[in-house]
Each structure stands twice: as C-alpha cells, then as structure tokens.
Amino acid sequence: MAPEVAQKLDVGLQLPWSVVFLPDGTAVVSERDSARIKSIRNGQAATVGEVPGVDPGGEGGLLGLALSPGFATDRWLYAYFTSPDDNRIARMKLTGDAGGTLALGEPEVVFSGMPKASTHNGGRIRFGPDGLLYVGTGDSQRREQPQDTNALGGKILRLTPEGRPAPGNPFGENPVYSYGHRNVQGLAWDSDGRLWASEFGPDVDDELNLITPGGNYGWPAVTGAPGRSGMIDAKVVWPSTSEASPSGLEIVDGIAYTGALRGQRLWAVPLDGETAGSPVAYFTGQYGRLRDVARAPDGTLWVISNNKNPDFALILRAGR
C-alpha cells in the first residue's frame, strides 16, 4: 500500500528540523533558526521553550532531537545544536502532565567539540535498541576529518546517555562508531536491529548506508558504490542530488522512508535483510523540501517540511 496523506497540519512551524513523540502522542519539534522547541497536540502547536546558546547560521542551529529511553521516568529531552564554538549535545528536562502544558528545563551539555561550519553540520541523534545514543556528524568542510578516527567530523558516534564513549565501541575509549561519512542526516534501525543511515553526497551520489561497527564509508576518497577495497559501498545511491538530498529516516514494516530536500519527495526503499531494493518516490514536487520522517505512537508516519513558507507537518498512513 502506498503512503497516503491523512492530514496536513499548518500550525506555523518555521524551519523545523526534527520531530519526536512523547508517550501520549504529542509531537515535539525543533526549529533550526529560532532555537525554539514546539509541541503539537490535537492539531495545535505551542512553544515549549527556547534552547539557550544556539548559534544559527547556514545549516547550523537547533537540529536533532531524541527522547531518553527512560523518558517516562527521567523526562530527558536531548538536542543537538550549533553553539558559537562547536556542535554539541545537551539534555533538558521536559516537564508537564500528560495533556497539559509542557515546560523546558535548563540544558546540561553532555557532549561537545563536534566541528561546526556554515554547512555539513550533521545533526541527527537517536537512541538505539541498545539504549545508547547514536550521533550523525558532518565533515564541516574539513575533508581531513572523516578518515581520521580520532576526529569527530564525518562520523557516526555512539555514546552513553551521559555523553561518554559507549562500552564496546570499535576504537576503544573513543566515541567513533563508523567513519568516512560526509554529512549524516538520518538514523534508523530495522526490525532485526540493523542500523541504516541516510547521507548527503557532494553534487552526486547521495546514499543510504547499512552501518557496520568500525566501518569506513569512503568519504572523501569515494562516494556511492565504487567497490574499493577496505571501504563499504552504499546500499542505495541516488546519482543526482536534485532527486534526493535524503534527510530524516524512518523504517516501518521493512520499508525505509527518507525525506528529500532538493528532491522534494518522499523516498520509500524496500529492505530485505542486508539488501535494499529500488527506491520508489511519492509526492514528488507536491510539498516542497521534506526534512524529517518519524513514526508516531499511533503508527502513522509524520513528515515535516523545510520550506520557509511557513512549514507544516504531513501525517501519513503508510504500509506495504
């Protein structure tokens, strides 16, 4: 069954970047340039608070959000953002009763030092099935960083909830989980616990990658799937970035959905174990740039736009 739009929410969002869901179904959204956190409940948006210390500009600002796996008791909301000095991750208490007004607590920085630039800031964060925090970073226009496993740019990092390198990481007491990335934008796990990531190429070869601990994904030496020894090929390559620029990623019932920015469409990629099939495009040119894709507790798929118009959220029914 092709995804179909169940509802379009025009609630005054301004450059939203990430959406996560509270246990009661409330959507929590980051706005890149305003640094505001907003909630959407029953078709209405409200400002929860503003994250202090955010330095927007270019592709930087308030970017990815993630909820603690123990949110029901610890109430931690994590945010990746650009500061005046670097890209960093902070966590804040998100308080308020179910169905009531939410409030944002003071930020506690748990990880910092990720390089910043006007572009290639990465920004996606997500807790995995193992309860650890995965972080997609960009090369921040520093092409020497992705192949340096002691640098933080151009990586997928794996951290404890407190921001320390996770036990069992492939390079010892080091947060790096995989390397050789250009600008990771989406992170999602399939039903068997495999991690997939969407990634911007340069002017060619956007990618969907299956992530292996310690794997080298080639940038800047290669893009796409050239078959070079010692480097891992992408599972899906979009040769033309005008059709893709894949951002947020979600996997539902064996289908990887990714929103395309330049491509202005929703891509659906069937997965079969470690194999990815041919991508199928939906809504091409209908809703503009699509930044994030996330599954809500009720099983619907939310897609948020990134058009400055203002923006909106689409609620989709999705399935095979």
C-alpha positions in Angstrom: 0.0 0.0 0.0 1.4 3.4 -1.0 1.6 6.1 1.7 -1.3 8.5 1.6 -1.8 11.8 3.4 -4.2 11.6 6.2 -3.8 15.1 7.4 -1.8 18.3 6.7 -1.0 20.4 9.8 -0.5 24.0 9.0 0.5 25.1 12.5 3.0 27.9 11.8 6.3 25.9 12.0 9.4 27.8 11.0 12.3 25.7 9.5 11.6 22.6 11.6 14.4 20.1 11.7 13.4 17.2 13.9 10.3 15.6 15.4 10.0 13.1 18.2 6.9 11.8 20.1 6.0 11.7 23.8 4.4 8.5 25.1 0.9 10.3 24.9 1.4 11.0 21.1 2.4 14.7 21.5 4.8 15.7 18.8 7.9 17.7 19.9 9.6 19.7 17.1 12.9 21.6 16.9 13.1 24.8 14.8 16.6 25.4 13.4 16.9 29.2 13.3 14.6 30.3 16.1 16.1 27.6 18.5 12.5 27.0 19.8 11.1 23.7 20.8 7.4 23.4 19.9 4.7 20.8 20.8 1.9 19.7 18.5 -1.2 18.1 20.2 -4.7 17.7 18.8 -3.7 19.8 15.7 -2.5 22.8 17.7 1.1 24.0 18.2 2.6 25.6 21.3 6.0 26.9 22.1 7.6 24.9 24.9 10.8 26.9 25.2 13.9 28.2 23.6 17.2 26.4 23.8 19.9 28.9 25.0 23.3 29.2 23.4 22.2 28.2 19.9 24.1 30.0 17.1 22.1 29.6 13.9 23.6 30.3 10.5 23.8 28.4 7.2 22.9 24.8 8.0 23.6 25.2 11.7 21.2 25.9 14.6 18.9 23.8 16.7 18.9 20.4 14.9 18.2 16.9 16.0 16.1 15.8 19.0 15.9 12.5 20.9 14.0 11.3 23.9 15.7 9.3 26.6 14.7 5.6 26.5 13.6 6.1 30.1 11.7 9.3 29.4 8.6 8.2 31.3 10.6 8.5 34.5 13.6 10.7 33.8 12.0 13.2 31.4 15.2 13.9 29.4 14.9 15.5 26.0 18.3 15.6 24.1 19.1 18.2 21.5 22.0 18.6 19.0 22.8 22.2 18.3 25.4 24.6 16.9 26.9 26.9 19.5 29.3 29.8 18.9 32.2 27.4 19.2 31.1 23.9 18.0 28.3 21.5 17.6 27.2 19.9 20.9 24.5 17.8 22.6 22.6 18.9 25.7 19.8 17.3 27.6 16.9 19.2 29.3 14.0 18.1 31.5 10.7 18.3 29.6 8.1 18.6 32.4 4.4 18.8 32.4 1.4 16.5 32.8 0.0 14.3 30.0 -2.3 16.5 28.0 -1.2 19.6 29.9 1.3 22.4 29.3 4.9 21.4 28.7 8.0 23.2 30.1 11.6 23.1 29.1 14.3 22.9 31.8 17.9 24.2 31.8 20.3 22.5 29.4 23.0 20.2 30.6 25.7 19.8 28.0 26.7 16.1 27.8 28.9 16.1 24.7 30.7 18.9 22.8 33.6 19.5 20.4 32.0 18.4 17.2 33.2 20.7 14.4 30.9 23.4 13.0 30.8 25.3 9.7 28.2 27.0 7.6 27.4 23.6 6.0 27.9 19.9 6.7 27.0 20.1 10.4 25.3 16.7 10.6 22.8 16.8 13.5 20.8 13.7 13.7 20.6 12.0 17.1 18.7 8.9 18.1 18.7 6.3 20.8 19.2 2.7 19.5 17.7 -0.6 20.7 20.7 -0.9 23.0 19.8 2.2 24.9 22.8 4.1 23.6 22.8 7.5 21.8 23.9 7.5 18.1 25.0 10.8 16.6 25.4 11.7 12.9 28.0 14.3 12.3 29.2 16.2 9.1 32.7 16.8 7.9 32.2 20.6 8.5 34.1 21.3 5.3 37.2 19.7 6.8 37.9 16.9 4.4 40.7 15.5 6.5 38.4 14.6 9.4 36.2 11.7 8.0 39.2 9.4 7.6 40.7 10.3 11.0 39.2 8.1 13.7 40.4 10.5 16.4 38.4 13.4 14.9 34.6 13.8 15.4 33.7 15.2 12.0 32.2 12.9 9.3 31.2 10.1 11.7 28.5 8.2 13.4 29.2 8.4 17.1 27.9 6.1 19.9 27.6 7.5 23.4 26.2 6.6 26.7 23.2 8.7 27.9 25.7 10.7 30.0 27.7 11.5 26.8 30.7 9.2 27.3 32.1 6.8 24.7 29.9 3.7 24.7 31.4 0.5 26.0 32.4 -1.8 23.2 32.9 0.9 20.6 35.2 -0.3 17.8 38.1 2.0 18.6 38.4 1.6 22.3 37.7 4.6 24.6 36.6 6.6 21.6 33.1 7.8 20.6 33.5 6.8 16.9 31.3 4.0 15.7 31.7 4.4 11.9 33.7 6.8 9.8 34.3 8.1 6.3 31.0 9.9 6.2 30.3 13.3 4.5 27.1 14.5 6.2 24.9 12.0 8.0 21.3 13.1 8.1 19.2 10.1 9.1 19.5 7.2 11.5 17.0 4.3 11.9 17.0 0.6 12.8 15.2 -2.2 11.1 13.3 -5.0 12.9 16.4 -7.1 13.2 18.4 -4.3 14.9 20.5 -3.3 11.9 21.4 0.4 11.7 20.8 2.3 8.5 21.9 5.9 7.7 21.0 8.4 5.0 23.8 10.7 3.9 24.3 13.7 1.6 26.8 13.2 -1.2 28.6 16.2 -2.9 27.0 17.1 -6.2 26.4 13.4 -7.0 25.8 10.2 -5.1 23.5 10.7 -2.1 23.5 7.5 -0.1 21.6 5.0 2.1 24.1 3.0 4.1 23.9 -0.1 6.2 26.2 0.7 9.2 28.8 -1.7 10.4 30.8 -1.0 13.6 34.2 0.3 12.7 33.2 0.5 9.0 34.8 3.0 6.6 32.3 4.6 4.2 34.8 6.2 2.0 34.5 9.9 2.1 36.3 11.9 0.7 38.1 9.2 -1.3 35.0 7.8 -2.8 31.2 8.3 -2.9 28.4 5.8 -3.8 29.4 2.2 -4.5 32.7 2.0 -6.4 33.7 -1.3 -4.9 37.0 0.0 -3.4 38.8 -2.5 -1.1 38.6 -1.6 2.6 35.6 0.8 2.1 31.9 -0.1 2.4 29.7 0.6 -0.5 26.3 2.4 -0.1 23.3 0.1 -0.4 21.4 2.7 -2.4 22.9 5.5 -4.4 21.0 8.4 -5.9 23.4 9.7 -8.7 21.6 13.0 -9.0 21.3 15.1 -5.8 18.5 17.0 -7.4 16.3 13.9 -6.9 17.3 13.3 -3.4 19.4 15.0 -0.7 18.0 12.5 1.8 17.4 13.8 5.3 15.4 12.2 8.1 15.0 8.4 8.0 12.4 6.0 9.4 11.9 2.3 8.9 8.4 0.9 9.1 7.4 -2.7 8.2 10.6 -3.3 6.2 10.4 0.0 4.2 13.0 2.7 4.7 11.3 6.1 4.3 13.5 9.2 3.8 12.5 12.8 3.1 14.3 14.5 0.2 15.2 18.2 0.4 16.4 19.1 -3.1 14.4 16.2 -4.5 11.2 17.4 -2.8 9.7 13.9 -2.4 9.4 11.0 0.0 11.5 8.0 -1.0 10.5 4.5 0.1 13.2 1.8 -0.1 12.2 -1.8 0.5 14.6 -3.7 2.7 15.3 -7.4 2.7 17.8 -8.3 5.3 21.0 -6.5 4.4 19.7 -5.8 0.8 18.0 -2.6 -0.2 15.7 -2.7 -3.3 14.9 0.0 -5.8 13.7 3.3 -4.3 10.1 4.5 -5.1 9.2 8.2 -5.0 6.0 9.6 -3.6 4.6 13.2 -3.5 7.2 14.5 -6.0 7.1 18.3 -6.0 3.8 18.4 -4.1 5.0 19.6 -0.7 8.5 21.0 -1.2 11.5 20.1 0.8 11.0 17.3 3.3 13.3 17.4 6.3 12.3 14.6 8.7 10.3 11.4 8.9 9.2 9.8 12.1 6.7 7.2 13.2 4.2 8.3 15.8 2.9 6.0 18.6 -0.4 5.5 16.8 1.5 4.0 13.8 1.2 7.0 11.5 4.2 8.5 9.7 4.9 12.1 10.2 6.9 14.1 7.6 7.9 17.7 8.3 8.6 20.2 5.5 11.5 22.7 5.3 10.3 25.5 3.0 10.2 28.8 5.0 6.6 29.3 3.9 5.8 28.7 6.9 6.3 24.9 7.2 3.9 22.1 8.0 3.7 18.5 9.0 2.1 15.7 7.0 0.5 12.8 8.8 0.7 9.7 6.5 -0.8 6.3 6.6 2.0 4.0 5.4 2.4 0.4 4.8 3.0 -2.2 2.1 
